[in-house]
Amino acid sequence: MENLKEKTAKGLMWGAVNNGTMQVLNLLIGIVTLRHLTPGDTGLIGLLAIFSAIAGNVQSSGFSTALINEKQPTAAQYNSVFWFNILMSAAIYAVLFCAAPLIAAFFHQPRLIDLSRFLFLSFFISSFGISTNAYMVKNMMNREITIVNMVALTLSGATAIVMALCDMAYWSLAWQQVVNAALLVLGRFYFVKWRPALRFSFDYIRQTFSFSMKILVTMMVNTVNQNLLTVIFGRLFRDERVVGNFFQAYKWDSMAFQTVGGMLQQVAQPVLVSVREEHERERQVFRKMLRFASFLSFPALFGLALVSREFILCTIGDEWAGCIPLLQILCLSGAFMPLYTLYQNLVISHGRSDVNMWLNIVQILLQLAIVLLAYRYGMTAMVAAYTLFNVVWLCAWQPYARRLIGLRTLDVLKDVLPFALIAALTMVATHFLTLALHSLWLLLAARIVVAALLYYAAMRWLNVAILKECMQFLRSKAR
């Protein structure tokens, strides 16, 4: 029987394989596809992203999170959530189908009517796989999650590439999302033993309604937060190329921080739930996760900011040069996003979905005000204000972590700041060491290699425990 440490390490390993592979595949698919698309094509998809995401939030309504938070969820509970998700999704799709002309009128884009009606099918299809996904996360089936995600992304990505080569423009991206949703549902049912029954009751829905509704509100607020600037740019600037540049910058930034955040998301809540009765051990586990997240996130995102110019120009071309400064700014706050993941999972594991909800609501309201105040200074200023606020707002979570597990601010700074400072110094040193290179491809490769070697050398020289533990785990798996 595996102990908690072994389960966590194994979960993180498969989380790394899952998210790392997914982001590499996303990168390759994106590079090939975007060479045959324009910023305007991705801008149209970006305008609809918030509607698909909010609809996806409402369809699950937080009940999948409630399932994961249970010590031992029953088949009847999974069944209740399964049928609730489907019924809710059907109702939402019907509303959005009828609202398509209004969405198109809001953004002054008539093409959005047919596009939105087709694209929104993806979240309806996804509703059939929400309960099975909760089952896999709860039981830490991270290997199976990895396989399902990889197969779905590969096949849906191939669909997008073929359609882009056939000049299907933004429809290639829409088909990618629909095909991916269908394959995820099929893959989850293949691996999960549980099957839905036709006889069901909504008793569990009623019992967990209060907790789940707070999770729902939080998910919706997070979705608005993630798509806030896309909607604002789409409404204020009325130029799909502007939206496309920002949407692509945010996409690359998200891919980077979700590689780390996704690893943690797959294990954080189940692990924290299992130790929440042992406060000292819980605090130690949480601090270790903070160090692990910082160890990976800061070099990854600061490194992406360093090579963003070479990366964009080499992979998707000069046409996308407008997203370079936006990507560089977004990477600064992206480095802190995995820390948000940990704090959110901590308060949820203690049943405090109310704290999670209100912190996110206040965040989006303040963020909206700050971004709109920066409007007259232009898009770059709006993105910079958005980024700075996201970094500062992390401080709002700390008092609740102290209250729940006795985590001191000084301990957090000790766990986080050294990695942030070393990563920043590494990127500065790499920048100056590679200034003499002029070939974009050579500069991109050199900066990646030099930065990685410098960061690794600094970790070895400082005898960082997280690095030693990661190396020991990898060596044990290799043996």
N, C-alpha and C positions, 0 to 999 in steps of 0.2 A: 504493500500500500504506500503510495506516495505521500510524503508530508507536505505541509503548506508551501515551504520554500521550494521544493522540487516542482510542485504543481505550478507555482507562480513563475518559476524560471522556464518551465516547459511552455507555459502559456505565452510568456513574453517572446520566447524563441519563435513559436509559430506565428505570433502576432507580427514579429519582425519579418518573417518570411512572407506572410500574407500581405502586409502593408507595403513592404519593400518591393515585392514582385508586382503588386497591383500598381504602384506608382511608376515603376519602370515600364510596365505595359502601357499605362496611361500616357506616359511620356512618348513612347515610340508611336503609339496610335495617334496621339495629338500632333506629333511632328509631321507624320505622313499626311494626315487629314488636312491640317491647317495650310499645307503648301498648295492645296487645291481649293481653299476657301478664302474669304476676305474677312476683315474685322466686322463688316456689316452682317455677314452670315452668323457669326458667333454672337453678335450683339442681339439679334432677334431671339436666339435661344436664351441668352442671358436675361432678357426682359421677362421671359416666362418662368425663369427659375424660381422666383419667390412664390408664385402660385402653386407650382408643383410641390415645392418643399413644405409650404404651409398645409396643403391638402394631405401630404404624407404624414405630417404631425397629427392632424385631426383624425385621420383614419385609425391610428394606433391609440391616440388619446392618452398615452402614458401608461396604458395597461400592460404593455410588454415590459416596461421598467418595473412595474409592480410585481410581475411574475418573477423577474430576476431577483427582486428583493426578498422574495419568500424563501424561507429555509428549505422547504420541500414542496414545491408546487405540484398539484394533482392534475390528472388527465382532464378532470371536469373543469378545472380552472383554465387550462390551455384551450379547451374546447369553447368556453364562454368567450374568451378573447378572440379566438379565430372567427367565430360567426359575427361578433360585434364589429370587428374590423371590416369584414366584407360588406355588411349592411351599411355601415357608415361611409365606406368608400363609394358604393354605388350612388348614395344620395349626394355626396360631394361632387362626383363626376357629372351627375345630371345638372347640378347648379352651375358648375363651371362651363359645361357645354353650352348652356343657355346664355352665360355671361360673356362668351367669347367676343361678340361684337363690342361690348362695353370695354373690354380689355384692349382691343385693337384701337378703339377711339381714344382711350386714355393716353396711349403712347403714340397716337397718330400714325399707326402702322397697319393698314388693312390686311396685309399678308398674315397677320397674327390670328385671324379668325380660324382658317383651316388648320394652320400649324398648331395652335393651342388645343384644338379639339382632338387632334391626333396625339400630340405629346402627352396630354393629361391621361391617356390610357395607361401610361407607365405606372402611375401611382395606384390606379385601380387594380392592375395586375399584381402589383407588389403586395396588396392587402392579403393575398392568399399565402404569403410566406412570412408574415410578421410573427405569428406564434411559433413557427418552426425555428425562426432565427432566435427568438427568446430562449427556446429550448436548448439550442446549440450553445448560446452564450452562457446560460445558467450552468450547463454541464461541462463548460470549458472544452468544447469540441473544436479547438482551434485548428487542428490539422484539417478537419473536414471543412471548416469555414474557409480555409485557405484554398482548398481544392475547388470548392464551388465558385468562389469569387474569381479565381484564375480562369476557369473554363468559361464562365459567363462573360468576363471582360474580353477574353481572347476572341470569342465568336462574335460578340456584339461589335467589337472593334474592327474585326474583319469586314463585317457588314458595312460599317461607316466608311471604311477605306474604299471598298468597291463602289459604293454609291457616290463618294466624292470624286473618284476617278471617272465616273459616268456623268459628271457635272450636275449632280442632284443638289448641290449647294447645301443650304441649311437643313434640308430634309434628311441628309445623311446623319446629322447629329441627332435629329429627332428619332429616326429609326434605331440608332444605337441605344438610346435610352429605353425604348420599348422592348427591344430584343433582350437587352441586359436584364430587365425586370422579369421577363418570362423565364429566362434561363436560371435566375437565382431561385425562383419559386420551385422549379423542377428539381434543381440540385439539392435544395434543403429537404424536400420530401424524400429524395433518394436515400439520404443519410439518417434522417430522424425516424425512430421506430414508432413514435406516437402518430396516430391518425385521427382526424376529426370525426365525431359522431353526429348523426342527424338529430338526435335527441339532445337538447341542451337547455340550460337555464342561465339567466343573467344575474344570478345571486352574487357571484363573485364580482361582477361589474358594479353592483350596488355597494358591496362591502368596501371596495377599494376606490370608490368614486372620488372621494375628497382628495386622497393622495394623488390619484392619477390625473385629476383635473389640474392640480398644481404643476405636475410634470408637463402636461399638455401646454399650459400657458407659457411655461419656461421654454419649451421646445419651439413654440411659435415666436417668442421674443428672440430667441437665438437665431431663428431663421430670418426674421426681419433684420437682425443685426448683421448677419452674413450677407444679406442682399440689399442692405440699406443704400449704399452708394450706387449700385446698379440701377435701382428704381429712381433715385434722385437724378442721376445723370440722364436716364432715359426720358424723364419728364421735363427737366429743365433745359437740357441741351438739344433734345430732339434730333439727335444724330446717332444712328446705329453704329457708326465707326468709332465714335467716342466711347459708347457703351462696350463695344467689342474689345477695344484696347484695355479698358479697365477690367472687364470680365475675364479676359485672358490672363492679365497680371494677377488677379485674385485667384484664378484657377491654379496657376503655377505655385503661388504662395501656399494655397491650401493643400496642394499635393505634398509639399514639403513638410508642413507641420502636422498633417494628418498621418504621415508615415510614422511619426513618433506617437502622436495622440491616439491613433488607432490601435497601436500595440498596447497602450495603457488601458484604453477603453475596454478591450476584450478581457482584461483580468482585474481591473481596479475594483469594480463594484462587487463581484463575487468574493474576492479576497478580503476586502474591507468588511463585508457582511459577516464573513466567517470569524473575524477577530474583534468584532465590535464590543464584545463583553469583556475584553482584556485591554484596558486603556493603555497601559504601558507598551504592550506588544503592538497595539494598533498604531500608536505614535511612531514606534520604530519602523514599522512597515511603511507608513505614509512617508516618513522622512527618506527612507531608502528609495521609494518611488520618485520623490522629488529630485533626488540626486541623479537617478537614472535618466529621468526626463531631461534635466538640465545638461547632463553629460552628452546627450545626443542632439537635443533641439537647438542649442545655441550655435554649435559649429555648423549644423546643417543649414539653418536659416541665414546666419551671417555669411556663410560660404556662398549661398545662392545669391545674396545681395552683391557679393564681390564679383561673381562671374555672370551676372544677369545680362550685361551688354553682349558679351561674347556668346552666351548661351542663346539668346533670342536671335541675334543676327546669323549665327551659324546654322541654327536648326529650322526656324520658320521664316527667316528672311527680313529684308529691309522694310517691307510693308508693315511689319509689326513693331517697328522701332518706337512708336508712341507709347507702348506699354512698359518700356524699360525703366524709366524713372519711377513709375507707379509701383512696379515690382520691387525695386530697391527699397522704397519706403515701407511697403507692406511687410517685407521680410523682417523688419525690426519688431513689429508687434507679433508677427507669426511665431517668432522664437518663444514667446510667452504663452501661446495657446495651449500646449500640452499641460502647462501648470494649471490653467483653468479646468481642464478635464479632470485633474486629480481633485481639486477643491470641490467641484460639483459632485463627483462620485462620493466624496467623503460625507457631505451633508445629506445626500440621498440615502446612503447606506445607513444613516441614523434616523431615517424616516422624516427628515426635515425638508420635505419638498417645498414647504412654504418659504424657507430661507432662500432656496435655490430660485424660486419664482420671483420673489420681490427684488433680490439683487439684480436679476436679469432685466426686470421691468424698469427699475431705476436707471440701469445702465443704458438701455436703448433710448430712454427719454432724454437723458443728459447728452448722449452721443448725437442724437438727432439735432438738438439745439446747437451743439458745438459745430457740427458739420454745416448747418445752414448759416451760422454766423460767418463761416469761412467762405461762403459761396462767392462773394464779390471779389475774392482774391484768386479765384480760378480753381480748376480741378485738382492741381497738385497740392494746393493749400488745404483743400477739403480732405484729401487722402491723408496728408500729414497730420491734420487735427484728429482724424479718425484713429490713426495709428497711435499717436501719443496718448490719447484717452484710454485706449485698450490696455496699454502698458500700466498706466496709473491705476486703473480701476481694479487691478488684481489685489491691491491693498485692501479693498473693501471686504474681501473674503477672509482675510486673516483673523479678525476678531472671532468669527464663528469657529474656525479651526481651533483656536485657543480654548474656546468654551467647550467644544465637544471632546477634544483629546489632549488639551493642555499644551498645544504646540505654540512655542514662543516665537515672536517675530525674529529675534536674534538667531534662533535655530534655522529659520527659513533662509535668512540672509547667508548664514554659514553654508547652507546646502546648495544655494542657487548662485550667489554672486561670483564665487571663484570660477565656475564654469563659464559664466557670461564674460568675465574679464579676460580669461585666457583665450576664449574663442575670438573676442574682439581684437586682442593684441595679435593673435595668429593671422587674422585677415589683414590687418594693417601691415604686418611684416611681409606677408605674401604679396600684397599690392606693390610694395616698393622693390621687392626682390625680382619681380617679373616685369617691371616697367620697360625694360629694354626690348621686350618681344613685341613684334608688330603683326605677325600673322594671327588672325582671329582664332583659328583652330588650335594652333600651337599655344597661344596665350590661354585658351580655355583649358586645355589639357594640363599645361604647366601649373596653372593656379590651383586646380583641383589636387594634383599630386603634391605640390609644395605645401598647401594648407593642411592636407591630411597628415603628411609626415611631421610637420611642425606641431600640430595638435597632439598627435600620438606621442611624440618625443616629450612634450611638456607634461602629459599625463604620466608617462613613465618616470620622468625625472622627479615629479612631485609625489610619486608612489601612491597614486589615487586608487582607493580601494575598489571603486566601481569597475575600473578598467581591469584590475586583477581578477575580480569575480567573473566578469564577462569572459575573459581569456580562459580561466579555469573551466568554466561551463562549456565553452566551445571545444576545448581540448578533450574534456570528458566525453562529449558527444562524438568527437572524431574517433576516439578510441573504441 
